Amino acid sequence: MIGKQAYIHALKDSYPDMIKDKALAEQIVDIFFSIPIKALENGDNVEIPGIGVIKIDKSKGANCLSYEPAGALIKCIRK
């Protein structure tokens, strides 16, 4: 599993001139990961390129989470 700290360190390491402290990197990571949740709460689908589409499917019950994997992910798994 890739934890939150891995994203924070990757962000700091990738942009050392722009992101100088861990607190800023953590804030950016928190904002980034809150976007899909807010989209789902608003009834929007969330597409993650290369991974798939996540959506709330109310036809299967109240707030049933539905996931459709991307073709690239399926190919990767089948290797």
C-alpha positions in Angstrom: 0.0 0.0 0.0 1.2 3.5 -0.8 0.5 5.6 2.3 0.1 9.4 2.6 3.7 9.9 3.7 4.9 8.5 0.4 3.0 11.1 -1.6 4.2 13.9 0.7 7.9 12.8 0.3 7.5 12.4 -3.5 6.0 15.9 -3.8 8.8 17.5 -1.7 11.4 15.6 -3.6 10.0 16.4 -7.0 9.6 20.2 -6.3 12.3 21.1 -3.7 12.5 24.7 -4.9 8.7 25.2 -4.5 7.8 23.0 -1.6 10.2 23.6 1.2 8.4 22.2 4.2 6.4 19.0 5.0 3.3 21.0 6.2 2.8 22.5 2.7 3.3 19.2 1.0 0.8 17.6 3.3 -1.7 20.3 2.7 -1.4 19.8 -1.1 -1.8 16.1 -0.8 -4.9 16.5 1.4 -6.4 18.9 -1.1 -5.6 16.6 -4.0 -7.3 13.6 -2.4 -10.3 15.5 -1.2 -11.3 16.4 -4.8 -12.5 12.9 -5.8 -14.5 12.6 -2.6 -16.2 15.9 -3.1 -17.0 14.9 -6.7 -18.6 11.7 -5.5 -20.6 13.6 -2.9 -21.9 15.9 -5.7 -23.0 12.9 -7.8 -20.1 13.1 -10.3 -18.1 10.2 -11.6 -14.4 10.1 -10.8 -12.1 9.0 -13.6 -8.5 8.1 -12.7 -6.5 7.8 -15.9 -5.1 4.3 -16.3 -7.0 3.1 -13.2 -10.7 3.4 -14.0 -14.0 5.1 -13.1 -15.5 5.3 -9.6 -19.2 6.4 -9.2 -22.1 6.1 -6.9 -24.7 3.8 -8.4 -28.1 4.4 -6.8 -29.7 1.7 -8.9 -28.0 -0.9 -6.7 -29.0 0.7 -3.4 -28.5 3.9 -1.5 -24.9 5.2 -2.2 -23.5 1.9 -3.6 -20.0 2.5 -4.8 -19.3 1.2 -8.3 -15.9 0.8 -10.0 -15.1 0.1 -13.6 -11.4 -0.7 -14.2 -9.6 0.9 -17.2 -8.5 -1.3 -20.0 -4.8 -0.4 -19.2 -5.2 -1.7 -15.7 -6.9 -4.9 -16.8 -4.0 -5.5 -19.3 -1.4 -4.9 -16.5 -3.1 -7.3 -14.2 -3.3 -10.0 -16.9 0.4 -10.0 -17.6 
